[in-house]
């Protein structure tokens, strides 16, 4: 596995990651022909609704925690209004990824007060 800031290279694929730890694009290469082509029609993203309303989702810069030939670990934070999320991605050399996502409210809301 090769980590060159971005993209992340795995077996027959190049993964372009965004600051949410999600894929902007995956370029797959045929083992038979060597032809490479992008496979995502658009970047992946998180969306959030709070009290029925769409809210903006903002990310901090992604960090590389550990990079080894067989595995790369990245992590970061993002917020959506009162919601804060911490994520950690563990990438294996074959392109499989384990995503750990922890959600926490950033401000207390009074549950007795009706939301409008």
Buried (B, 14 or more C-beta within 10 A) or exposed (E): BEBEEBBBBBEBBBBBBBBBBBBBBBBBBEEEEEEEEEEBEEEBEBEBEBEEEEBEBEBEEBEEEEBEEEEBBBBBBBBBBBBBBBBBBBBBBEBEBEEEEEEEEEEEEEEEEEEE
